[in-house]
Amino acid sequence: PIKIYSTVLFGGFDVRTHSYYGYLGGVFALNGNIAADGFLLRGFVLYNPYDYTSTAVAGGVVDGKMTSANAMIGYQKYFQGFVARFYAGAEYEGHRLSPSNPFDSNEGDHYGVHLRGDLETPYLSQLYGSLLASYGSATQRWWVRGRGGYNYQGIIFGPEGVLTGNRVTNEQRVGGFLTVRSWAPFEVSISGGYSHTVDTRGGASAYGTLELSYAF
């Protein structure tokens, strides 16, 4: 018999020049089967230390710490050749800056609505593709990632591209990823490549991401 899972827990770590973050989250299927049509609950928390240069503060460098969280309800639907998911809920994003920067509108605590949409090929598909996008109104933060690749006996590899930003900055990434699904219910994904953002936020650099997940 095929093992049925109701919950996926995940966590990861990401690093580039002048910024790194760790995150934890989970998805729970209300119908008890994460691989079937139905409603989902999703929660996510993130912690991100970073720094950037600014002529508006003494010393010219701002050290920041971002904490964010969101909780959403969603629905997933399986179609011929892909699965679609959409979530909506509430979010919090807070930035603590040292020294305080009066020209950085992200500073302080912000609350808003969070939306997320996913399109992905079926779990066992030999040709892999995914498009993930999210938007949070708290700081007008948006994030889009596209991946395409080949699934060789549970090992998926291929290129990826990421576009992200908020009301004060943005970043573009081009790289590759490797996902191992052959250790189910564990899954490991690593990616890395080239990142570019404005010079005051780090400019051009390498990036690397590691994510682990467990289904039960």
Solvent accessible surface area in square Angstrom, and as a share of the most:
residue,aa,sasa,rsa
1,P,186,1.17
2,I,164,0.83
3,K,135,0.57
4,I,108,0.55
5,Y,48,0.18
6,S,28,0.18
7,T,18,0.10
8,V,37,0.21
9,L,88,0.44
10,F,25,0.10
11,G,14,0.13
12,G,18,0.17
13,F,99,0.41
14,D,2,0.01
15,V,67,0.38
16,R,38,0.14
17,T,57,0.33
18,H,87,0.39
19,S,14,0.09
20,Y,102,0.39
21,Y,55,0.21
22,G,27,0.26
23,Y,26,0.10
24,L,118,0.59
25,G,14,0.14
26,G,16,0.15
27,V,20,0.11
28,F,83,0.35
29,A,1,0.01
30,L,92,0.46
31,N,79,0.40
32,G,33,0.31
33,N,40,0.20
34,I,32,0.16
35,A,67,0.52
36,A,31,0.24
37,D,51,0.27
38,G,10,0.10
39,F,111,0.46
40,L,2,0.01
41,L,76,0.38
42,R,27,0.10
43,G,28,0.27
44,F,39,0.16
45,V,75,0.43
46,L,23,0.11
47,Y,103,0.39
48,N,15,0.08
49,P,20,0.13
50,Y,28,0.10
51,D,39,0.20
52,Y,10,0.04
53,T,67,0.39
54,S,21,0.14
55,T,149,0.87
56,A,44,0.34
57,V,18,0.10
58,A,95,0.74
59,G,83,0.79
60,G,23,0.23
61,V,70,0.40
62,V,0,0.00
63,D,76,0.40
64,G,2,0.02
65,K,103,0.44
66,M,13,0.06
67,T,65,0.38
68,S,17,0.11
69,A,35,0.27
70,N,17,0.09
71,A,67,0.52
72,M,9,0.04
73,I,92,0.47
74,G,6,0.05
75,Y,92,0.35
76,Q,1,0.01
77,K,82,0.35
78,Y,76,0.29
79,F,99,0.41
80,Q,179,0.80
81,G,41,0.39
82,F,79,0.33
83,V,3,0.02
84,A,24,0.18
85,R,49,0.18
86,F,116,0.48
87,Y,4,0.02
88,A,36,0.28
89,G,24,0.23
90,A,65,0.50
91,E,19,0.09
92,Y,54,0.20
93,E,4,0.02
94,G,2,0.02
95,H,5,0.02
96,R,130,0.48
97,L,19,0.09
98,S,71,0.46
99,P,57,0.36
100,S,71,0.46
101,N,7,0.04
102,P,109,0.68
103,F,163,0.68
104,D,11,0.06
105,S,61,0.39
106,N,4,0.02
107,E,52,0.23
108,G,24,0.23
109,D,72,0.37
110,H,34,0.15
111,Y,161,0.61
112,G,21,0.20
113,V,82,0.47
114,H,24,0.11
115,L,69,0.34
116,R,35,0.13
117,G,26,0.25
118,D,11,0.06
119,L,83,0.41
120,E,30,0.14
121,T,31,0.18
122,P,48,0.30
123,Y,109,0.41
124,L,155,0.77
125,S,32,0.21
126,Q,111,0.49
127,L,127,0.63
128,Y,23,0.09
129,G,21,0.20
130,S,10,0.07
131,L,88,0.44
132,L,18,0.09
133,A,39,0.30
134,S,19,0.12
135,Y,90,0.34
136,G,1,0.01
137,S,47,0.30
138,A,6,0.05
139,T,0,0.00
140,Q,89,0.40
141,R,69,0.25
142,W,92,0.32
143,W,65,0.23
144,V,53,0.31
145,R,45,0.16
146,G,27,0.26
147,R,29,0.11
148,G,29,0.28
149,G,20,0.19
150,Y,80,0.30
151,N,15,0.08
152,Y,119,0.45
153,Q,146,0.65
154,G,16,0.15
155,I,65,0.33
156,I,1,0.01
157,F,98,0.41
158,G,19,0.18
159,P,91,0.57
160,E,11,0.05
161,G,30,0.29
162,V,10,0.06
163,L,91,0.45
164,T,23,0.13
165,G,3,0.03
166,N,16,0.08
167,R,88,0.32
168,V,50,0.29
169,T,28,0.16
170,N,59,0.30
171,E,15,0.07
172,Q,65,0.29
173,R,22,0.08
174,V,105,0.60
175,G,19,0.18
176,G,30,0.29
177,F,10,0.04
178,L,65,0.32
179,T,8,0.05
180,V,18,0.11
181,R,27,0.10
182,S,65,0.42
183,W,151,0.53
184,A,61,0.47
185,P,44,0.28
186,F,114,0.47
187,E,41,0.18
188,V,33,0.19
189,S,15,0.09
190,I,82,0.42
191,S,16,0.10
192,G,27,0.26
193,G,30,0.29
194,Y,114,0.43
195,S,0,0.00
196,H,76,0.34
197,T,2,0.01
198,V,66,0.38
199,D,124,0.64
200,T,69,0.40
201,R,34,0.12
202,G,17,0.16
203,G,7,0.07
204,A,63,0.49
205,S,21,0.14
206,A,77,0.59
207,Y,13,0.05
208,G,24,0.23
209,T,32,0.19
210,L,77,0.38
211,E,59,0.26
212,L,95,0.47
213,S,22,0.14
214,Y,83,0.32
215,A,16,0.12
216,F,101,0.42
